[in-house]
């Protein structure tokens, strides 16, 4: 963080950076109200750990989960944003986008937390992103929905919608299997008074809490990391647009891969040439949102890839690029990487040509898909603090208000084991999922399998919160983006 002291950042800009980063960390803290509270729900409700022990233990494993995460989920979230705003995140519209995302997500999360409803921070953030994209398209006179990366959104929503079903079914099956294998009746009892369960049951519940906490940190924590990086890249591109510590030996490899991919792109261009950067960005942006490919698409990618190879071939290290050039190189890398991925996915290139593009992507991604350790630590601490502040409301809902009878040890353990496994798998794949939806669905599934009955009123409220989250945050995100853009342009004028 030497940029704080080297005089390259003005006091005004530094103040904006600090405020924006604090907003992003506040989102992650509110995320802790909802999601990390799910991880400690069973151990607190069953008196396996005291509240203080539980939140400290969960915070520690969330911390480790964040630190060991790959970052794939963070950049999957960023990829949902409107393409033109990603390419120009440091502009006025980019600033309005960042604050609209953070404010709309926090407003909805705080409201549902206050009501004790386990709503999804993932759905909240994604709804806000869609709202920003729709508003941006309308403001710029584009067709409805042009500003949304629908292909990436579809992939994300499939994961978010199917994971609760997996949680419900898998927890129900796991509870039935446990009943057939483990005959100790104490496992299937609800907590009585303030007495902790037997040691082996207590150990099991602490273990499942640990698993959910670690998995939550490795997946949900990345959403906050993605937001913080978006802020830093937009406001301080000279330091964060590119990974400055990419080794000197890596640049010649990247340049060679870019040159190897160039004939593939030129072949698809069929003689068409693009020599204007803005036109190239526009054509690739349209391709990424619509999926429609033609010779112009290949020509635009060939132009950007050729320029990228020339720029990187003229320097010995990333640090040799001047601050003003780093933003442009980042945009070029993003365009080539995303465009190549899309061409391969839709089958526009195949075989050896597809392999050449994939090899190029593999060399380019480390230059832009990176997260500094201090960002991970900050997000982990924000998650832990949120857990300590807001766990009570969600714990009571999960423990007492989903089923007609109180949560048993076996039901809690089944739901948390399934949640930890599902979230961990999503982290490996690189897709965001909702800890809240998976765990509350798992508890409902375990209650259903045990014939404990389900409280219709609570389930109705939870489902209503789930259903309303996306449209409500779409509206919030679009309104706040338009308002933020108006204010920013007014000040600029």
Buried (B, 14 or more C-beta within 10 A) or exposed (E): EEBEEEEEBEEEEBEBBEEBBBBBBBBBBBBBBBBBBBBBBBBBBBBBBEBEBBBBBBBBBBBBBBBEBBBBBBBBBBBBBBBBBBBBBBBBBBBBBBBBBBBBBBBBBBEBBEEBBBBBBBBBBBBBBBBBBBBBBBBEEBEEBBBBBBBBBEBBBEBBBEBBEBBBBBBBBBBBEBBEEEEEEEBBBBBEEEEBBEEEBBEBBBBBBBBBBBBBBBBBBBBBBBBBBBBBBBBBBBBBBBBBEBEEEBBEEBBBBBBBBBEBBBEBBEEBEBEEBEBBBBBBBBBBBEEEBBEBBBBBBBBBBBBBBEBBBEBEBBEEBEEEBBBBBBBBBBBBBBBBBBBBEEEBBEEEBBBBBBBBBEBBBBBBBBBBEEBBEBBBBBBBBBBBBBBEBBBBBBBBBBBEBBBBBBBBBBBBBBBBBBBBBBBEEBBBBBBBBBBBBBBBBBBBBBEBEBBEEBBEBBEEBBEBBBEBBBBBBBBBBBBBBEEBEEEEE
